Amino acid sequence: MVSRSRAVERYELATFGRDPSELDLGDRELDEAEADLAVARGRIAHARFLVGGAEDPRELSAFERAVQL
């Protein structure tokens, strides 16, 4: 999973190191991290459903966001 410091490093390499390829790599890494978080949020929402029976409308949107990313 990408860290905030890795994103800052990509920014600095692109800006000060004049390596624009770092921007695409940074975007890809951030999308992967966001997708992982979205899946985790969907799982938590699903677990709440399994435990308490109350459906969380955010569950589906979390999984859809992960797929989109």
N, C-alpha and C positions, 0 to 999 in steps of 0.2 A: 504494500500500500504506500502511496506517495505521501510524503510528509510536507508540511508547510515550508520547511526549510529547503526541501528539494524544489518546490515551485519557485521559491525566491532565487535559488541557484540557477534554474532555467531562465528566469527573467534576466538575471545579471549576465549570464552567458550570451543571451540574445542581444541585450542592450549594450553592454560594455565590451563584450567579446565579439560583437558583430557576427553572431552566428544565428541567423534566422531559423535554422532547422530546429533549434531548441524550443521555439514557440509551438510547433506542431507536436513535439514530444511532450511538452508540458501540458498541452490541451488533452492529449491522449491519456496521460497519467492521471490528470484531474478527473477526466470522465470515468476512468476505471475506478478511482476512489469513490466518486459519487455513486456509481452503480453499486459498488459493494455496500455502501451505506443505505441505499434505497432497498436493497434486498434484505439487509438486516432490519430495517424499519418494517418492511412487509412481514417478515417472520415474527417480529414482536407483536404486531397487530394480529397476526393469525393465531399466535399462542394465546393472546387475550380471548379470542373467539373460542378456542378449544377449552380454555379454563373456565371462562364465565358465560359463554354462549352469546355474548353481545357482539354483533358484527360491527367492525370498524370500517367505514367507507374509505379510509386512507390506505387500507391494505392493498386493494387492487391498484390504486394509483401509484403506490410505491413500487410494485412489481412492474407496472407498465413503464415507469420512469427508468428503471434498471434496464429493461429491454431496449428502450429508446437510446440509452447511452451506449 
